[in-house]
């Protein structure tokens, strides 16, 4: 009878050791995932900073083209037959309404 109890105790001890090792492996895997996530976040932050720096270095383009230049461009397109009289009138109305 004592042999069975000793075997059971040894088996339980082995099971606890295995469970502990599995738990440690899971903890290590979770830690590795967390480190990988942190690395990805840092990489993304660096990309954002690089894009922001590029944007600040670009010369600012004028917000709007001169309305008279737009009208001239549309008149040229109409004269060349690229747009119709109707399209020209519509574009002209839009430009003039923004003035």
N, CA, C and O atoms as a GROMACS GRO file, in nm:
protein
  396
    1UNK      N    1   0.082  -0.117   0.000
    1UNK     CA    2   0.000   0.000   0.000
    1UNK      C    3   0.087   0.124   0.000
    1UNK      O    4   0.057   0.225  -0.065
    2UNK      N    5   0.194   0.114   0.075
    2UNK     CA    6   0.283   0.228   0.080
    2UNK      C    7   0.341   0.259  -0.057
    2UNK      O    8   0.363   0.376  -0.088
    3UNK      N    9   0.365   0.162  -0.137
    3UNK     CA   10   0.420   0.181  -0.271
    3UNK      C   11   0.326   0.260  -0.360
    3UNK      O   12   0.369   0.343  -0.441
    4UNK      N   13   0.197   0.232  -0.344
    4UNK     CA   14   0.100   0.305  -0.424
    4UNK      C   15   0.097   0.452  -0.385
    4UNK      O   16   0.090   0.541  -0.470
    5UNK      N   17   0.102   0.477  -0.256
    5UNK     CA   18   0.098   0.616  -0.208
    5UNK      C   19   0.223   0.691  -0.254
    5UNK      O   20   0.216   0.808  -0.291
    6UNK      N   21   0.335   0.622  -0.251
    6UNK     CA   22   0.459   0.685  -0.294
    6UNK      C   23   0.454   0.715  -0.444
    6UNK      O   24   0.497   0.822  -0.488
    7UNK      N   25   0.400   0.621  -0.520
    7UNK     CA   26   0.386   0.643  -0.664
    7UNK      C   27   0.291   0.758  -0.693
    7UNK      O   28   0.318   0.841  -0.780
    8UNK      N   29   0.182   0.764  -0.619
    8UNK     CA   30   0.085   0.870  -0.638
    8UNK      C   31   0.146   1.005  -0.601
    8UNK      O   32   0.124   1.105  -0.670
    9UNK      N   33   0.224   1.007  -0.493
    9UNK     CA   34   0.288   1.132  -0.450
    9UNK      C   35   0.390   1.178  -0.554
    9UNK      O   36   0.400   1.297  -0.586
   10UNK      N   37   0.465   1.082  -0.607
   10UNK     CA   38   0.564   1.117  -0.710
   10UNK      C   39   0.492   1.165  -0.835
   10UNK      O   40   0.535   1.263  -0.896
   11UNK      N   41   0.384   1.098  -0.874
   11UNK     CA   42   0.307   1.138  -0.992
   11UNK      C   43   0.250   1.278  -0.975
   11UNK      O   44   0.252   1.358  -1.068
   12UNK      N   45   0.200   1.306  -0.857
   12UNK     CA   46   0.144   1.439  -0.831
   12UNK      C   47   0.253   1.545  -0.837
   12UNK      O   48   0.232   1.654  -0.889
   13UNK      N   49   0.368   1.512  -0.785
   13UNK     CA   50   0.481   1.605  -0.788
   13UNK      C   51   0.524   1.633  -0.932
   13UNK      O   52   0.552   1.748  -0.968
   14UNK      N   53   0.529   1.528  -1.014
   14UNK     CA   54   0.565   1.545  -1.155
   14UNK      C   55   0.460   1.630  -1.225
   14UNK      O   56   0.494   1.717  -1.306
   15UNK      N   57   0.333   1.607  -1.195
   15UNK     CA   58   0.225   1.683  -1.257
   15UNK      C   59   0.235   1.830  -1.220
   15UNK      O   60   0.217   1.917  -1.305
   16UNK      N   61   0.265   1.858  -1.091
   16UNK     CA   62   0.280   1.998  -1.047
   16UNK      C   63   0.398   2.063  -1.119
   16UNK      O   64   0.390   2.179  -1.160
   17UNK      N   65   0.506   1.989  -1.133
   17UNK     CA   66   0.625   2.043  -1.202
   17UNK      C   67   0.592   2.076  -1.347
   17UNK      O   68   0.631   2.180  -1.399
   18UNK      N   69   0.522   1.985  -1.411
   18UNK     CA   70   0.484   2.009  -1.551
   18UNK      C   71   0.390   2.128  -1.564
   18UNK      O   72   0.404   2.209  -1.655
   19UNK      N   73   0.294   2.137  -1.473
   19UNK     CA   74   0.199   2.248  -1.475
   19UNK      C   75   0.273   2.380  -1.451
   19UNK      O   76   0.244   2.481  -1.514
   20UNK      N   77   0.368   2.377  -1.361
   20UNK     CA   78   0.447   2.498  -1.334
   20UNK      C   79   0.528   2.538  -1.456
   20UNK      O   80   0.538   2.656  -1.489
   21UNK      N   81   0.587   2.439  -1.523
   21UNK     CA   82   0.667   2.467  -1.643
   21UNK      C   83   0.577   2.522  -1.754
   21UNK      O   84   0.616   2.614  -1.825
   22UNK      N   85   0.457   2.467  -1.767
   22UNK     CA   86   0.363   2.514  -1.868
   22UNK      C   87   0.321   2.658  -1.838
   22UNK      O   88   0.311   2.742  -1.928
   23UNK      N   89   0.298   2.685  -1.711
   23UNK     CA   90   0.262   2.821  -1.671
   23UNK      C   91   0.374   2.920  -1.700
   23UNK      O   92   0.348   3.032  -1.744
   24UNK      N   93   0.496   2.878  -1.676
   24UNK     CA   94   0.611   2.964  -1.704
   24UNK      C   95   0.623   2.989  -1.854
   24UNK      O   96   0.654   3.100  -1.897
   25UNK      N   97   0.600   2.885  -1.932
   25UNK     CA   98   0.606   2.901  -2.078
   25UNK      C   99   0.499   2.998  -2.127
   25UNK      O  100   0.525   3.081  -2.214
   26UNK      N  101   0.380   2.988  -2.070
   26UNK     CA  102   0.273   3.078  -2.108
   26UNK      C  103   0.307   3.222  -2.070
   26UNK      O  104   0.282   3.316  -2.146
   27UNK      N  105   0.365   3.238  -1.952
   27UNK     CA  106   0.404   3.372  -1.907
   27UNK      C  107   0.512   3.429  -1.998
   27UNK      O  108   0.508   3.547  -2.033
   28UNK      N  109   0.607   3.345  -2.037
   28UNK     CA  110   0.712   3.391  -2.127
   28UNK      C  111   0.656   3.427  -2.264
   28UNK      O  112   0.699   3.525  -2.325
   29UNK      N  113   0.562   3.349  -2.313
   29UNK     CA  114   0.500   3.377  -2.442
   29UNK      C  115   0.422   3.509  -2.436
   29UNK      O  116   0.427   3.589  -2.529
   30UNK      N  117   0.352   3.530  -2.326
   30UNK     CA  118   0.276   3.654  -2.310
   30UNK      C  119   0.371   3.774  -2.304
   30UNK      O  120   0.344   3.879  -2.362
   31UNK      N  121   0.481   3.757  -2.235
   31UNK     CA  122   0.580   3.865  -2.225
   31UNK      C  123   0.641   3.894  -2.362
   31UNK      O  124   0.663   4.010  -2.398
   32UNK      N  125   0.668   3.788  -2.439
   32UNK     CA  126   0.724   3.808  -2.573
   32UNK      C  127   0.625   3.882  -2.663
   32UNK      O  128   0.664   3.968  -2.741
   33UNK      N  129   0.497   3.847  -2.651
   33UNK     CA  130   0.394   3.915  -2.730
   33UNK      C  131   0.385   4.062  -2.692
   33UNK      O  132   0.369   4.149  -2.778
   34UNK      N  133   0.395   4.089  -2.563
   34UNK     CA  134   0.388   4.227  -2.516
   34UNK      C  135   0.508   4.307  -2.567
   34UNK      O  136   0.493   4.423  -2.607
   35UNK      N  137   0.625   4.247  -2.566
   35UNK     CA  138   0.744   4.315  -2.616
   35UNK      C  139   0.731   4.341  -2.766
   35UNK      O  140   0.770   4.447  -2.815
   36UNK      N  141   0.676   4.245  -2.838
   36UNK     CA  142   0.657   4.262  -2.982
   36UNK      C  143   0.557   4.376  -3.009
   36UNK      O  144   0.577   4.455  -3.100
   37UNK      N  145   0.452   4.382  -2.930
   37UNK     CA  146   0.353   4.488  -2.946
   37UNK      C  147   0.416   4.624  -2.918
   37UNK      O  148   0.390   4.722  -2.988
   38UNK      N  149   0.499   4.630  -2.815
   38UNK     CA  150   0.568   4.756  -2.782
   38UNK      C  151   0.659   4.799  -2.897
   38UNK      O  152   0.667   4.917  -2.931
   39UNK      N  153   0.729   4.702  -2.955
   39UNK     CA  154   0.818   4.732  -3.068
   39UNK      C  155   0.738   4.786  -3.186
   39UNK      O  156   0.782   4.879  -3.254
   40UNK      N  157   0.623   4.727  -3.212
   40UNK     CA  158   0.538   4.774  -3.322
   40UNK      C  159   0.488   4.916  -3.295
   40UNK      O  160   0.484   4.999  -3.386
   41UNK      N  161   0.450   4.943  -3.172
   41UNK     CA  162   0.403   5.077  -3.136
   41UNK      C  163   0.514   5.178  -3.157
   41UNK      O  164   0.491   5.286  -3.211
   42UNK      N  165   0.634   5.145  -3.114
   42UNK     CA  166   0.748   5.236  -3.131
   42UNK      C  167   0.776   5.260  -3.279
   42UNK      O  168   0.804   5.373  -3.319
   43UNK      N  169   0.769   5.155  -3.359
   43UNK     CA  170   0.793   5.170  -3.502
   43UNK      C  171   0.688   5.261  -3.565
   43UNK      O  172   0.720   5.345  -3.648
   44UNK      N  173   0.563   5.243  -3.524
   44UNK     CA  174   0.456   5.328  -3.578
   44UNK      C  175   0.474   5.473  -3.535
   44UNK      O  176   0.450   5.565  -3.613
   45UNK      N  177   0.516   5.493  -3.412
   45UNK     CA  178   0.539   5.630  -3.365
   45UNK      C  179   0.652   5.695  -3.444
   45UNK      O  180   0.645   5.814  -3.477
   46UNK      N  181   0.754   5.619  -3.475
   46UNK     CA  182   0.864   5.673  -3.555
   46UNK      C  183   0.816   5.708  -3.695
   46UNK      O  184   0.857   5.810  -3.751
   47UNK      N  185   0.731   5.625  -3.752
   47UNK     CA  186   0.677   5.653  -3.885
   47UNK      C  187   0.592   5.781  -3.882
   47UNK      O  188   0.600   5.863  -3.973
   48UNK      N  189   0.512   5.797  -3.779
   48UNK     CA  190   0.428   5.916  -3.766
   48UNK      C  191   0.516   6.040  -3.755
   48UNK      O  192   0.491   6.141  -3.820
   49UNK      N  193   0.619   6.031  -3.672
   49UNK     CA  194   0.709   6.145  -3.655
   49UNK      C  195   0.779   6.179  -3.786
   49UNK      O  196   0.796   6.296  -3.819
   50UNK      N  197   0.820   6.077  -3.862
   50UNK     CA  198   0.886   6.101  -3.990
   50UNK      C  199   0.791   6.168  -4.088
   50UNK      O  200   0.830   6.260  -4.159
   51UNK      N  201   0.664   6.124  -4.091
   51UNK     CA  202   0.565   6.185  -4.180
   51UNK      C  203   0.537   6.330  -4.139
   51UNK      O  204   0.522   6.418  -4.224
   52UNK      N  205   0.529   6.353  -4.008
   52UNK     CA  206   0.505   6.489  -3.961
   52UNK      C  207   0.622   6.580  -3.999
   52UNK      O  208   0.602   6.695  -4.036
   53UNK      N  209   0.742   6.527  -3.989
   53UNK     CA  210   0.859   6.605  -4.024
   53UNK      C  211   0.858   6.636  -4.175
   53UNK      O  212   0.891   6.747  -4.216
   54UNK      N  213   0.821   6.537  -4.256
   54UNK     CA  214   0.814   6.560  -4.400
   54UNK      C  215   0.711   6.667  -4.432
   54UNK      O  216   0.734   6.754  -4.517
   55UNK      N  217   0.597   6.661  -4.365
   55UNK     CA  218   0.491   6.760  -4.389
   55UNK      C  219   0.538   6.900  -4.353
   55UNK      O  220   0.507   6.996  -4.423
   56UNK      N  221   0.613   6.912  -4.244
   56UNK     CA  222   0.657   7.044  -4.202
   56UNK      C  223   0.765   7.099  -4.296
   56UNK      O  224   0.786   7.220  -4.301
   57UNK      N  225   0.834   7.012  -4.368
   57UNK     CA  226   0.939   7.055  -4.458
   57UNK      C  227   0.888   7.092  -4.596
   57UNK      O  228   0.957   7.159  -4.671
   58UNK      N  229   0.768   7.049  -4.630
   58UNK     CA  230   0.711   7.079  -4.761
   58UNK      C  231   0.674   7.226  -4.767
   58UNK      O  232   0.618   7.281  -4.672
   59UNK      N  233   0.705   7.291  -4.879
   59UNK     CA  234   0.663   7.431  -4.892
   59UNK      C  235   0.511   7.437  -4.900
   59UNK      O  236   0.448   7.353  -4.964
   60UNK      N  237   0.455   7.535  -4.837
   60UNK     CA  238   0.310   7.550  -4.837
   60UNK      C  239   0.263   7.600  -4.973
   60UNK      O  240   0.311   7.702  -5.022
   61UNK      N  241   0.170   7.529  -5.031
   61UNK     CA  242   0.114   7.568  -5.159
   61UNK      C  243  -0.001   7.665  -5.134
   61UNK      O  244  -0.068   7.658  -5.031
   62UNK      N  245  -0.023   7.753  -5.227
   62UNK     CA  246  -0.135   7.846  -5.208
   62UNK      C  247  -0.266   7.769  -5.196
   62UNK      O  248  -0.287   7.668  -5.264
   63UNK      N  249  -0.351   7.816  -5.109
   63UNK     CA  250  -0.477   7.746  -5.082
   63UNK      C  251  -0.570   7.750  -5.202
   63UNK      O  252  -0.638   7.651  -5.232
   64UNK      N  253  -0.575   7.863  -5.270
   64UNK     CA  254  -0.666   7.874  -5.383
   64UNK      C  255  -0.596   7.942  -5.500
   64UNK      O  256  -0.510   8.029  -5.483
   65UNK      N  257  -0.636   7.899  -5.616
   65UNK     CA  258  -0.586   7.962  -5.737
   65UNK      C  259  -0.664   8.093  -5.758
   65UNK      O  260  -0.780   8.103  -5.718
   66UNK      N  261  -0.601   8.189  -5.817
   66UNK     CA  262  -0.665   8.317  -5.845
   66UNK      C  263  -0.790   8.294  -5.931
   66UNK      O  264  -0.782   8.226  -6.033
   67UNK      N  265  -0.902   8.350  -5.891
   67UNK     CA  266  -1.026   8.328  -5.968
   67UNK      C  267  -1.014   8.371  -6.115
   67UNK      O  268  -1.071   8.306  -6.203
   68UNK      N  269  -0.942   8.478  -6.140
   68UNK     CA  270  -0.927   8.523  -6.278
   68UNK      C  271  -0.847   8.422  -6.360
   68UNK      O  272  -0.875   8.401  -6.478
   69UNK      N  273  -0.748   8.360  -6.297
   69UNK     CA  274  -0.671   8.256  -6.366
   69UNK      C  275  -0.758   8.135  -6.397
   69UNK      O  276  -0.749   8.075  -6.504
   70UNK      N  277  -0.843   8.101  -6.301
   70UNK     CA  278  -0.935   7.988  -6.324
   70UNK      C  279  -1.027   8.018  -6.442
   70UNK      O  280  -1.046   7.935  -6.530
   71UNK      N  281  -1.084   8.137  -6.441
   71UNK     CA  282  -1.175   8.172  -6.550
   71UNK      C  283  -1.104   8.168  -6.685
   71UNK      O  284  -1.161   8.122  -6.784
   72UNK      N  285  -0.981   8.216  -6.688
   72UNK     CA  286  -0.904   8.215  -6.812
   72UNK      C  287  -0.876   8.072  -6.857
   72UNK      O  288  -0.885   8.039  -6.975
   73UNK      N  289  -0.843   7.987  -6.760
   73UNK     CA  290  -0.816   7.846  -6.792
   73UNK      C  291  -0.942   7.780  -6.849
   73UNK      O  292  -0.935   7.706  -6.947
   74UNK      N  293  -1.056   7.807  -6.785
   74UNK     CA  294  -1.182   7.748  -6.834
   74UNK      C  295  -1.216   7.801  -6.974
   74UNK      O  296  -1.264   7.726  -7.059
   75UNK      N  297  -1.192   7.931  -6.997
   75UNK     CA  298  -1.220   7.989  -7.129
   75UNK      C  299  -1.131   7.923  -7.234
   75UNK      O  300  -1.176   7.895  -7.345
   76UNK      N  301  -1.005   7.897  -7.200
   76UNK     CA  302  -0.915   7.830  -7.293
   76UNK      C  303  -0.964   7.689  -7.323
   76UNK      O  304  -0.961   7.644  -7.438
   77UNK      N  305  -1.009   7.618  -7.219
   77UNK     CA  306  -1.060   7.482  -7.240
   77UNK      C  307  -1.183   7.483  -7.332
   77UNK      O  308  -1.199   7.397  -7.418
   78UNK      N  309  -1.269   7.583  -7.311
   78UNK     CA  310  -1.389   7.595  -7.395
   78UNK      C  311  -1.350   7.625  -7.540
   78UNK      O  312  -1.405   7.567  -7.633
   79UNK      N  313  -1.254   7.717  -7.557
   79UNK     CA  314  -1.211   7.756  -7.691
   79UNK      C  315  -1.148   7.638  -7.765
   79UNK      O  316  -1.163   7.626  -7.887
   80UNK      N  317  -1.079   7.552  -7.692
   80UNK     CA  318  -1.015   7.435  -7.754
   80UNK      C  319  -1.114   7.321  -7.778
   80UNK      O  320  -1.080   7.221  -7.840
   81UNK      N  321  -1.235   7.337  -7.727
   81UNK     CA  322  -1.336   7.234  -7.748
   81UNK      C  323  -1.329   7.121  -7.646
   81UNK      O  324  -1.392   7.017  -7.664
   82UNK      N  325  -1.252   7.141  -7.539
   82UNK     CA  326  -1.238   7.037  -7.437
   82UNK      C  327  -1.361   7.033  -7.348
   82UNK      O  328  -1.403   6.926  -7.303
   83UNK      N  329  -1.418   7.150  -7.321
   83UNK     CA  330  -1.543   7.155  -7.246
   83UNK      C  331  -1.646   7.229  -7.329
   83UNK      O  332  -1.612   7.308  -7.418
   84UNK      N  333  -1.772   7.204  -7.299
   84UNK     CA  334  -1.882   7.268  -7.374
   84UNK      C  335  -1.913   7.405  -7.315
   84UNK      O  336  -1.864   7.440  -7.208
   85UNK      N  337  -1.994   7.481  -7.386
   85UNK     CA  338  -2.038   7.612  -7.337
   85UNK      C  339  -2.113   7.596  -7.205
   85UNK      O  340  -2.096   7.676  -7.113
   86UNK      N  341  -2.194   7.493  -7.198
   86UNK     CA  342  -2.271   7.467  -7.076
   86UNK      C  343  -2.178   7.439  -6.957
   86UNK      O  344  -2.198   7.492  -6.848
   87UNK      N  345  -2.077   7.356  -6.980
   87UNK     CA  346  -1.981   7.326  -6.873
   87UNK      C  347  -1.904   7.451  -6.833
   87UNK      O  348  -1.879   7.475  -6.715
   88UNK      N  349  -1.868   7.530  -6.931
   88UNK     CA  350  -1.795   7.655  -6.904
   88UNK      C  351  -1.880   7.748  -6.817
   88UNK      O  352  -1.830   7.806  -6.721
   89UNK      N  353  -2.005   7.763  -6.852
   89UNK     CA  354  -2.093   7.852  -6.776
   89UNK      C  355  -2.109   7.803  -6.631
   89UNK      O  356  -2.111   7.883  -6.538
   90UNK      N  357  -2.120   7.672  -6.615
   90UNK     CA  358  -2.134   7.615  -6.481
   90UNK      C  359  -2.008   7.642  -6.399
   90UNK      O  360  -2.017   7.686  -6.284
   91UNK      N  361  -1.890   7.617  -6.457
   91UNK     CA  362  -1.764   7.641  -6.387
   91UNK      C  363  -1.746   7.791  -6.356
   91UNK      O  364  -1.698   7.828  -6.248
   92UNK      N  365  -1.783   7.873  -6.450
   92UNK     CA  366  -1.771   8.018  -6.433
   92UNK      C  367  -1.859   8.064  -6.318
   92UNK      O  368  -1.818   8.146  -6.236
   93UNK      N  369  -1.982   8.010  -6.312
   93UNK     CA  370  -2.074   8.045  -6.203
   93UNK      C  371  -2.017   8.003  -6.068
   93UNK      O  372  -2.028   8.078  -5.971
   94UNK      N  373  -1.957   7.885  -6.061
   94UNK     CA  374  -1.897   7.838  -5.936
   94UNK      C  375  -1.785   7.929  -5.891
   94UNK      O  376  -1.777   7.964  -5.773
   95UNK      N  377  -1.698   7.967  -5.983
   95UNK     CA  378  -1.587   8.056  -5.948
   95UNK      C  379  -1.637   8.191  -5.900
   95UNK      O  380  -1.590   8.243  -5.799
   96UNK      N  381  -1.732   8.247  -5.972
   96UNK     CA  382  -1.782   8.379  -5.937
   96UNK      C  383  -1.859   8.377  -5.804
   96UNK      O  384  -1.860   8.476  -5.731
   97UNK      N  385  -1.924   8.265  -5.774
   97UNK     CA  386  -1.999   8.257  -5.647
   97UNK      C  387  -1.906   8.251  -5.526
   97UNK      O  388  -1.948   8.283  -5.415
   98UNK      N  389  -1.782   8.211  -5.547
   98UNK     CA  390  -1.685   8.202  -5.437
   98UNK      C  391  -1.611   8.334  -5.413
   98UNK      O  392  -1.533   8.347  -5.319
   99UNK      N  393  -1.635   8.428  -5.498
   99UNK     CA  394  -1.566   8.558  -5.485
   99UNK      C  395  -1.633   8.645  -5.384
   99UNK      O  396  -1.588   8.758  -5.360
   0.00000   0.00000   0.00000
